[in-house]
Amino acid sequence: MIHDPDLSLEERRAAILTLLEGESSVRVSQLAQTFGVSLVTARTDLDALERDGKLRRTHGGAVSLSRQLTVSVQEQRVNVNVAAKRAIATLAARLVDDGDSLLLDSGTTALEFARALSTRSSLTIVTADLTIAEYVDRSMPGSDVVLLGGLLRKAHRYTSGPLALSALSALHGDKAFLCPGAYVLGRGFMTDYQSMAQLKRGLLDAAGKRYCLIDASKVGAGGLLHFADTTDFDAIVMDEDPDGVVAAALEGTATRLLCAGDGDAGEGS
């Protein structure tokens, strides 16, 4: 519902709280459009309501206090390195053909990739990520989603464990797109949670072609558990490789490095 843009400040902020009661979370851009105000005004309203103890601010929006303890990691990270993630997603989408079956990892980079697939049709997307599954169901009517079962990890919005791995063992997708938490020189691609490492490995093993989506900030970042080597992938898709670390690691291997702005990635068939 579009609200009257001539509402007083107090009326608008009360309406924001009413909106939160029904939706549990709101975005700054959503409020600006709904109330006919600027993004700066929308942010100011949320900041004031948080100071009054009426809501909890998140990156790019706010959640009701009833959800204060369950703000997902995705909601916390959705505005981190956005430009890099979108550049990676746009490039990686060119590796996808209409009709492909895709095994898609969890996280905000994977979500940006799913959004970049809007021009593709007749896809089947297999994922353990609830946010991605909801997006495909809502925004990609020409494609299907297969949601893996298993234990839902609190505040992370993905499933994992034996049930998810059992489902993956029965599948064989055309292409897998993995999003590691870090690349550690001499160790490979890393994540911090055991069940996630197992899930990522399961996604890799169930695919014909394998692609890694990773932004430059994750090169040399911390990571506890190894789940893949550079040679496990057909290509690594990045926003940039500023120090040539990944390129050097790929020398003498069949794995390609694709960086946004470096030219055509080609089709994935």
C-alpha positions as CSV (number, residue, x, y, z in Angstrom):
1,M,0.0,0.0,0.0
2,I,1.4,3.4,-1.0
3,H,1.0,5.8,1.9
4,D,0.2,9.5,1.7
5,P,3.5,11.4,1.1
6,D,2.1,14.4,3.0
7,L,2.0,12.6,6.4
8,S,3.5,14.4,9.2
9,L,6.8,13.2,10.6
10,E,5.1,11.6,13.6
11,E,2.4,10.0,11.5
12,R,5.0,8.6,9.1
13,R,7.1,7.1,11.9
14,A,4.0,5.5,13.4
15,A,3.1,4.1,10.0
16,I,6.6,2.6,9.8
17,L,6.1,0.8,13.1
18,T,2.7,-0.5,11.8
19,L,4.4,-1.8,8.7
20,L,7.0,-3.5,10.8
21,E,4.3,-5.3,12.8
22,G,3.1,-6.9,9.7
23,E,6.3,-7.6,7.8
24,S,8.9,-8.0,10.7
25,S,11.6,-6.2,8.6
26,V,11.7,-3.2,6.2
27,R,14.3,-1.8,3.8
28,V,15.3,1.9,3.5
29,S,14.5,1.8,-0.2
30,Q,11.1,0.3,0.5
31,L,10.2,3.0,3.0
32,A,11.4,5.8,0.6
33,Q,9.1,4.5,-2.1
34,T,6.2,3.7,0.2
35,F,6.1,7.1,1.9
36,G,7.4,9.3,-1.0
37,V,10.5,10.5,0.9
38,S,14.2,10.5,0.2
39,L,16.6,7.7,1.3
40,V,18.2,10.1,3.7
41,T,14.8,10.8,5.3
42,A,14.0,7.2,5.5
43,R,17.3,6.4,7.3
44,T,16.7,9.3,9.7
45,D,13.3,8.0,10.6
46,L,14.7,4.5,11.3
47,D,17.6,6.0,13.3
48,A,15.2,8.0,15.4
49,L,12.9,5.1,16.0
50,E,15.9,3.0,17.1
51,R,17.0,5.7,19.6
52,D,13.4,5.6,21.0
53,G,13.7,1.8,21.5
54,K,11.0,1.0,18.9
55,L,13.0,-1.1,16.4
56,R,16.5,-2.5,15.7
57,R,18.5,-1.1,12.8
58,T,20.2,-3.5,10.3
59,H,22.4,-2.8,7.2
60,G,20.0,-1.1,4.8
61,G,16.9,-1.3,6.9
62,A,15.4,-2.4,10.3
63,V,13.7,-5.3,12.0
64,S,11.1,-5.3,14.7
65,L,12.3,-5.9,18.3
66,S,10.5,-9.3,18.3
67,R,13.1,-10.4,15.7
68,Q,16.1,-8.9,17.5
69,L,17.6,-12.2,18.4
70,T,17.1,-13.8,15.0
71,V,18.5,-11.3,12.5
72,S,20.1,-13.6,10.0
73,V,23.8,-13.4,8.9
74,Q,22.5,-12.7,5.4
75,E,20.6,-9.6,6.7
76,Q,23.8,-8.4,8.5
77,R,26.0,-8.9,5.4
78,V,23.6,-7.9,2.6
79,N,25.3,-4.5,2.1
80,V,28.9,-5.7,2.5
81,N,31.0,-5.5,-0.8
82,V,27.8,-5.1,-2.8
83,A,29.5,-3.8,-6.0
84,A,32.0,-6.6,-6.0
85,K,29.3,-9.3,-5.5
86,R,27.1,-7.8,-8.3
87,A,30.0,-7.7,-10.7
88,I,30.8,-11.4,-9.9
89,A,27.2,-12.3,-10.2
90,T,26.8,-10.6,-13.6
91,L,29.9,-12.3,-15.0
92,A,29.0,-15.7,-13.6
93,A,25.4,-15.5,-15.0
94,R,27.0,-15.7,-18.5
95,L,28.1,-19.2,-17.7
96,V,24.5,-20.3,-17.4
97,D,22.4,-21.5,-20.3
98,D,18.6,-21.7,-20.5
99,G,17.4,-25.1,-19.1
100,D,20.4,-25.7,-16.9
101,S,20.2,-27.5,-13.6
102,L,22.2,-25.5,-11.0
103,L,23.5,-26.4,-7.6
104,L,23.7,-23.2,-5.7
105,D,25.5,-22.4,-2.5
106,S,24.3,-20.3,0.4
107,G,25.1,-16.7,1.2
108,T,24.8,-13.1,-0.1
109,T,27.1,-13.6,-3.1
110,A,25.0,-16.6,-4.1
111,L,21.8,-14.5,-3.7
112,E,23.2,-11.8,-5.9
113,F,24.0,-14.6,-8.5
114,A,20.4,-15.8,-8.3
115,R,19.2,-12.3,-8.9
116,A,21.5,-12.1,-12.0
117,L,19.7,-15.1,-13.5
118,S,16.5,-13.2,-14.1
119,T,17.0,-13.3,-17.9
120,R,17.5,-17.1,-18.0
121,S,14.5,-19.4,-18.4
122,S,13.6,-23.0,-17.5
123,L,16.3,-23.4,-14.9
124,T,16.2,-25.9,-12.0
125,I,18.0,-24.4,-9.0
126,V,19.0,-26.8,-6.2
127,T,19.9,-25.0,-2.9
128,A,19.9,-25.3,0.8
129,D,19.4,-21.6,1.2
130,L,15.9,-20.5,2.2
131,T,16.3,-16.9,1.0
132,I,17.4,-18.0,-2.4
133,A,14.6,-20.6,-2.6
134,E,12.1,-17.9,-1.7
135,Y,13.6,-15.5,-4.3
136,V,13.4,-18.1,-7.1
137,D,9.8,-19.0,-6.2
138,R,8.7,-15.4,-6.1
139,S,10.7,-13.8,-8.8
140,M,11.6,-16.4,-11.4
141,P,8.3,-18.0,-12.5
142,G,9.8,-19.7,-15.4
143,S,12.3,-21.7,-13.2
144,D,11.9,-24.3,-10.6
145,V,13.6,-24.6,-7.2
146,V,14.6,-27.8,-5.3
147,L,15.1,-27.0,-1.6
148,L,17.4,-29.5,0.2
149,G,16.2,-30.7,3.6
150,G,18.1,-31.1,6.8
151,L,18.8,-29.1,10.0
152,L,18.1,-25.4,9.7
153,R,21.1,-23.5,11.1
154,K,19.8,-20.8,13.4
155,A,20.2,-17.3,12.1
156,H,21.8,-18.5,8.8
157,R,18.8,-19.6,6.8
158,Y,20.3,-22.7,5.2
159,T,19.9,-26.4,5.9
160,S,22.7,-28.9,6.3
161,G,23.6,-32.3,7.8
162,P,22.9,-35.9,6.8
163,L,19.5,-35.3,5.2
164,A,20.9,-32.6,2.9
165,L,23.9,-34.7,2.0
166,S,21.7,-37.7,1.3
167,A,19.6,-35.7,-1.1
168,L,22.6,-34.4,-2.9
169,S,23.9,-38.0,-3.4
170,A,20.9,-38.7,-5.5
171,L,21.4,-35.6,-7.7
172,H,23.6,-34.7,-10.7
173,G,23.3,-31.0,-11.8
174,D,24.8,-29.4,-14.8
175,K,26.7,-26.8,-12.9
176,A,27.6,-25.9,-9.3
177,F,28.3,-22.4,-8.0
178,L,30.2,-22.3,-4.7
179,C,30.9,-19.3,-2.5
180,P,33.8,-19.8,-0.1
181,G,34.4,-17.8,3.0
182,A,38.1,-17.4,2.3
183,Y,40.9,-18.5,0.0
184,V,44.1,-19.3,1.9
185,L,47.3,-19.6,-0.1
186,G,48.6,-23.1,0.1
187,R,45.5,-24.4,1.7
188,G,42.7,-23.7,-0.7
189,F,39.1,-22.6,-0.2
190,M,37.8,-22.5,3.4
191,T,34.7,-22.0,5.5
192,D,34.2,-21.9,9.3
193,Y,31.5,-24.4,10.0
194,Q,31.8,-28.2,9.6
195,S,28.4,-28.9,8.3
196,M,28.8,-26.1,5.7
197,A,32.1,-27.5,4.6
198,Q,30.4,-30.9,4.1
199,L,27.5,-29.3,2.2
200,K,29.8,-27.4,-0.1
201,R,31.7,-30.6,-0.9
202,G,28.4,-32.3,-1.5
203,L,27.4,-29.6,-4.0
204,L,30.7,-29.9,-5.8
205,D,30.5,-33.7,-6.0
206,A,27.0,-33.6,-7.5
207,A,27.8,-31.3,-10.5
208,G,29.2,-31.7,-14.0
209,K,30.9,-28.3,-14.0
210,R,32.0,-26.4,-11.0
211,Y,32.5,-22.6,-10.5
212,C,33.8,-20.6,-7.5
213,L,32.4,-17.1,-6.8
214,I,34.7,-15.2,-4.5
215,D,35.4,-11.5,-4.1
216,A,38.9,-10.1,-3.6
217,S,38.4,-9.3,0.0
218,K,38.3,-13.0,0.9
219,V,41.7,-13.8,-0.5
220,G,43.9,-14.3,2.5
221,A,41.0,-14.0,4.9
222,G,40.6,-16.3,7.9
223,G,39.1,-19.7,7.4
224,L,39.1,-22.8,9.6
225,L,38.0,-25.7,7.4
226,H,39.2,-26.6,3.9
227,F,36.6,-27.9,1.5
228,A,38.1,-27.5,-2.0
229,D,41.3,-26.8,-3.9
230,T,41.6,-24.5,-6.9
231,T,41.8,-27.5,-9.2
232,D,38.4,-28.7,-8.0
233,F,36.8,-25.9,-10.1
234,D,36.5,-25.3,-13.9
235,A,36.7,-21.6,-13.3
236,I,37.1,-19.1,-10.4
237,V,35.0,-15.9,-10.9
238,M,36.2,-12.8,-9.1
239,D,35.7,-9.0,-9.1
240,E,39.4,-8.6,-9.3
241,D,42.7,-10.3,-8.4
242,P,44.7,-7.2,-7.4
243,D,47.9,-8.9,-6.3
244,G,47.7,-11.8,-8.8
245,V,47.6,-14.3,-5.9
246,V,44.9,-16.5,-7.5
247,A,46.3,-16.2,-11.0
248,A,49.7,-17.4,-9.7
249,A,48.0,-20.4,-7.9
250,L,46.3,-21.4,-11.1
251,E,49.4,-21.5,-13.2
252,G,49.9,-24.9,-14.8
253,T,46.3,-26.0,-14.0
254,A,43.2,-26.3,-16.2
255,T,41.2,-23.9,-14.0
256,R,40.4,-20.6,-15.6
257,L,40.3,-17.2,-13.7
258,L,37.5,-14.9,-14.8
259,C,37.6,-11.4,-13.5
260,A,34.9,-8.7,-14.1
261,G,36.0,-6.3,-16.7
262,D,38.5,-8.7,-18.3
263,G,36.3,-9.6,-21.2
264,D,33.7,-12.2,-22.2
265,A,33.4,-15.2,-19.9
266,G,31.8,-17.1,-22.7
267,E,28.8,-19.5,-22.3
268,G,28.8,-22.3,-19.8
269,S,27.8,-25.1,-22.1
